[in-house]
Amino acid sequence: MLSLILASAGIGAGIAAGGSVIGAGIGIGQIGNAAGNGIARQPEAGEAIRGNALLLAALVEGVAFFGVVVGLLLSFKVTAGA
């Protein structure tokens, strides 16, 4: 029974890490799409739009990094408990 609990906790940790990465990928894609559309509509504001998009993409990537770290910590906690 304990091995089933540990296995399901490990699977949950993997899903948590994977979900955060997938969410970040979707978010960064949406940022790129919106920035491309904004630059196409108003080329003279391209530098400002590009800078804001880079900042937002870095923030989204940081949140994804925290999600991966939490998933890895859960994974290591599960393997240490075995």
Buried (B, 14 or more C-beta within 10 A) or exposed (E): EEEEEBEEBBEBBBEBBEEBBEBBEEBBEEBEEBBEEBBEEEEEEEEEBBEBBEEBBEEBBEEBEEBBEBBBEBBEEBEEEE
